[in-house]
């Protein structure tokens, strides 16, 4: 269960898994701060780019 959850979070861009370490990424921090689903921030992350306007 834990391994599957970690893999889902890594695939969504919320965390990075190293050999003996799990690090939060920017999207994971945003999801945590605003109580967002990892699926929501994954969709958000895949739809923004360097040329995306905030307006």
N, C-alpha and C positions, 0 to 999 in steps of 0.2 A: 504494500500500500504506500509506504513512504517513498520507495524507489520510483514508483509510477508517478506520484505527485511531484517529486523533484524533476523527473524527466519532462512532465507537462509544463512546469514552470520554466525550465531551461528552453524548451521548444518555443515557448511564447515570448522569450526574451526578457523574462523577469529576473532570472538568476543565471550565474555562470558556475558550473561545477568543475572544480579542479580535482586533483588526485585526492586530497584530504581536506578540501575546503569548499564551502559554498558561499559565493559572493553575490550580494544584491546588485542588480543593474538599475539604470535610471527608471525604466518602466516598472520594475518591481517596487522601487521606492515610491513612485507616484501612486501605484495601486495600493500600497500600504498606507500612505498618508491620507488618501481620500476614500478608503474602503471600497475600492473598485475590484471587480473580478479580474483575474489574470487574463481571461478571454477578452474582456473589454479593452484592456490596455494593449493586448496583442493586436487586436483589430485596429486600434488607434495608431500604434506604432507602424503597422504595415501600410497605413494610408497617409502617412506624413512623409515629407522629404525635405531636402534643403530649400526647395523653392516654394514650399507650402506657405500661404499667407495665413495670418491669424485673424484676418477680417472675414 
